[in-house]
Amino acid sequence: MFRNKGKRILALVMAIALMTGLMLTGCGNTDNASPTNSSDSSGTTSSSSDSSSQTPFAGSEDEEYYMVTFSSGIEYWKGCFKGFEDAGKQLGVKTTYTGANQYDVNQEVTVLEQVIAKNPAGIAVTCINPDALAAPIKKAKDAGIPIVTFDADSPSSGRYSFLATGNKAAGAMAADYLGKELNGKGKVAICTLPGQLNHEERVAGFKETMASKYPDIEIVSTVNGKADQTIAATMMAGVLQANPDVNGIFASDATSGVGVATAVKEAGKEGQIKIVSFDTDKGTLDLIKEGTITASVAQGTWNMGYWSMMFLYTLHHDLVNPVEGWKDKNINPLPPSVDTGTNMVTKDNVDAFYTK
């Protein structure tokens, strides 16, 4: 009995010693894990941290991680890069934003190739076209550069992870909201971007939900807004002229949403046509506040950027090792896809979505 009691006492002493050691180590790490940051006008943010830090989540200011987009000047990407930048500041590394300034496949491929040539610590890229971006993404991965996709995917590229809205579910969410607003009856038009996987998934979710839950709502037309407000407005004006009894519109991106709202205004049908759009740029929020756009699906853009950066960092530093030898055995150490969430923006909560 005394032998067993002695063993229990010894085990308790060892456990207390281990816990004390962990607490002291944790305290030491906390002091060193708060990097200082600086940024310049080029879209690059750099951070510095104490090189004596023991935590693996204190990087080097020499590490540079890139975010690559298309239509790089649009407001939507600001939320994505803000999350990417915030994570970079916490980790003490440099983050840079770049992209194609036009909605152009070849231009984005060129920009991505240029970034790969710099041999950065990691790349997060949104894909204007899933097939066109597959080869350069694979090239980056084969070169040992961690690469993830966000917002719009290239599933066959071999990217480590895709972080985005569950687009089909988001399209279904939009359909359900619009269907209820129309009391289950009417005619609806869609403005979207054919050929871009995330938009095709949104439209698929929208159409499937309308067909299954609101059979008395007819989808009369689907047009290509080409990510251009003027084109979206022109295309939707044609739809409204050909179908004067349309009482609902779904726009799968913010640019198209503002464009179709313009068409509705010009047709003198404000208040008669319910519009459900996507995203939370200022133009969309203003139109919700004034009542022209009924609602918009808000994506978790900050989450896309933040967790993209975290995934890239853990890959670059070999911090994820779910299976020994995963690199040689062609095993993906990350979740292949991450749903970064959605919320419905309406007149009741629109003020909360303005950038402070």
N, C-alpha and C positions, 0 to 999 in steps of 0.2 A: 504493500500500500504506500509506504514511504517512498519507494523507488518511483512509482507512478506520480506521486505528488511532486517529487523533485523534478521529474520530466516536465510536468505542467508549468512549474515555476520557471524552469529554464526556457521553455518555449515562450512564456509571457515576456520574460526579460529580452529575449531576442527580437520579439515582435515590436516591443517598445523602442528598442535601439534602431530597428529598421525604419519605423515610422518617423523617429526623430531625425534620422539622416535624410530621409526624403523631404521632410519639411524644411530642413536647412538648405538643401539643394534647391528646392522650389523658391525659397526666399532669395537666394543668390541669383537665380535666373530672372526673377521678376525685375530686379534692379537693372538688369542689362537688356531687357527685351523691349525697351521703349525707344525706337529710333527717332532721330530728328530728320526733317524732310525739307527739300527745296524744290522748286519747279521753275521752268522757264517757259517762254511763249511758244516753243516748238511742239508742245503736247507731251513733253518728257518730264517725268517727275522722278527725282532721285532722293535716296534716303541714306543715312549713315547710322551705324549702330556700333556698340562697343564690341571690338573684335575678340575680347576675352569672354564673351557670353558663352554659357554652356548649353543654351537651348538650341535645338536644331532649327527653330523658327526665327532665326536672326541671320538674314542673308547678307550679301556683300553689295555695296553700291556699284561694283563692277558688273553685277548681273543685270542684264537688260531683257525685259519681256515686252513683246509687241502685241497690240491689238490691231487687227486688219479688218476693214469693212469695205463696202461699196457705198456709193452716194455718201461719201464721208462727211459732208457738211450738214446733213440733216440733224435735227434736234434729237431724234430718237436715240442715236448712238451715245449722246452725252451721258445718259443714265448708265449705260453699259460700261463706259470707260470710267465713270465715277466709282463704280464698284471695283473695277480692276485697279484703279489708282489707289483707292483706300486700302485694299489688301496689300498692294506693293509698299505703301507707307508703313503698315504694320510689320511687314517682313524686312524692311530696310533695303529694298531693291529698287531698280529703276524701271519705270513703265513708260512706254511710248505708244501713242496713237497715230495710225496712218491708214491710208486706204485709197481706193479709186474715187476721184471726185465726181465721176459720172456713174449712172446706172448702166455699166458696161462690163460685160463678162471678160473680155480680153484685157481691159485695163486692170481689173482686180487680179487676174492671173499674173500680170506683169509686176504689180506691186508686191504680191506675195513672193514671187521669185526673187525680187530684190531684197526682201526681208530675210529670206532663207539664206541668201548669199552672205549676210552679216553674221551668220551662225549665232543667233541669240540664245538666251537661256530657255526660252519657250515662246510659243505663238498661240494666240487665240484668234480664230478667224470665223467670220460669218460668210456663208457661201451663196453668192448670187445665183449660182447654178450648181447642182450637185455633181454633175458629170465633169464639167469644166475644171472644177477645183480639185478633183480626186487625185490627179497625177502630181501636182505640186505638193499637196498635203502628204502623199505617200513619200515623195522625195525628201521632205523635211523629216519625217519619221525615220526613214532609212538612214538619214545623216545623223541620227541620234538627238534630234531636236524635239523635245516634248511639244505636242500640238493637240489642241482640242478645238472643237467647233462650238459656236453658240448662236442662238436665234434661228439660223438657217443651216441645215446639215448637208453633209456629203457622206452618206452611209457607207458607200463602197470604198472610201478613201483610206480606211484603216486608222482614222483618228482615234485617240484614246477615249474620248468621251464627248457627248453632245449635251450642252446645257441650254435649255430653252423652255418656252411655254409648251405644255401639252397641246399642240395646235389643233388636233381633231376635237379634243374636249373643249377647247376655247371656242371653236366654231359652233359646237353644239350649244355652248353657253349663250352665245350671241343669238342663235336661232330660237332658243327657249325664251329669252327675254323679249325678242321682237314678236314672236308668236303670241305671247301673252298681251303685249301692248296692242296688237291688232285684233285681240279677242278671237284668235283662231281663224280669221277670214281675211281674204284679200289677195293682192298681187304684189310680188316682191321682185326687185332687181338686185343684182350683185355687181360690185366693182372690185376687181382683184388684179393679181399679177401672175398670169399663167406661166408655167415653166419653173417657178420658184417653189421648192418643195413645201416650205412652211405655209405658204399661201394656198397651195393646192390642198393641203391637209385641213386647213381652216374651212375652206369652201366645202370639202367633202363632209366634214362634221356638221356644217350648217345645213347642207342639202339633205343629209340622212335624217337629221333631227326634224326638219320641216316635214319630210315625207312620212315619218313614223308618228309624230305627235300632233302635227297640224296639217292634216290632209286637205283641208279646205283653203289652204294658202298655196297659190300657184307661183312658181318662180318663172317669170316671163322672159328674162334676159340676163346674161352674164357678159360683162364687158371688161376689157383690159385697160386699166388706168395708167399703166406704164410708169408708176411711181412719179407721176407728174400731175400737179393740181389742175393745170389748164387742160390737159388731155382728158383727165377724169371728168372734169366739168363738161367738156364738149361731148364725150361719149354718153354721159348720163343725160344730158339735154336731149340727145337723139332718142334715147330710150323713153323719156317722159313724153316726148312729142308723139312717138309711135304707140305709147301705152298710157294714155292720160288718166287711167284709173289705178295706176300703181300707187300703193299707200304705204310701202315699206321698202327700205334699201339697206343692204348690208355691204359695208366697205371693209376689206380685209387688211387695210393699212391706213395709217393716219393721213398720208398725203392724199390718197383717194377719198378718204372721209371728208376732208376739207373741200376737195374738188366737187364731190356730189352735193355737199351742202350749198355750194355756190350755185349749182344747177337748180336745186330746189328753190333757192331764193329768187333766181332769175325767172323761174316759171311761176312765181307768185304763189307757191304752195307750202310756205312755212306753216307749220302746225297741222297740215293735212297729211304730210308724209313723215313717218317715223324712220329715223336713221340710227342704225347701230354701227359704230365704227370700231377702230382698234387704236390703242396707245394713248399717250397723255402729253403730247406736245401742246404748247400754249394755244395754238390755233384751234385745236380740238377742244380743249378745256373751255376756251372762251365761247365756242359755239354751243357747248353743253349748257353753259351758264345762261346764255341768251335764249336757249330753247330750240335752236335749229337742229342740233344733233341731240337725239334722245338719250343715248348712252354710249359708252365706249369700254372695250375690254382692256384693262390695264395689265400689262405684262410685268413680270419681275425682272426688269432690266438691270437694276443694281445687283441683284443676286446672280444674274448671268455673268457679269463682269467679275464680281468678287470671288465666286467659287471657281471660275475659269482660272484666275490667278493662283488661287490656293492649290488647285489640281496641278498646274504647271510647276509650281514651286516644289511640291512633294515629289513629282517625277524627276525634276532636275537634281534634287538632293537625295534621290533613292530612299525616300522615307516610307514608301508603300511597298510592302513585300508580302503579299498574301500567299504566295507559293514560291518556294525556293527555285531560283532559276527561271522565273516567269518570262524573262526576255528571250532566252534561248528556246523556250517551249511554246512560244507564241500565245501566251496567256495574258489577257488584259487585266492589269492590276486595278483599274478604275471602274466605277459603274458605267456601263455603255451609254446610258442616258439619264439625265436628271431633269425633272419637271420643276421649274423655278417659280411656278404659281401665277395665278391671275386674280383680279378683282374687277367688279363691275363699277364703273364710274357713272354717276347720275348727277342730276342737279342737287340732290340732297347732300352729296359728299364731295363734290367737285373741288371745293376750296382746299381740301387736304392734299390734292395731287399737284398743286402748283409748286414749282421749284422755289425753294426758299433762298 
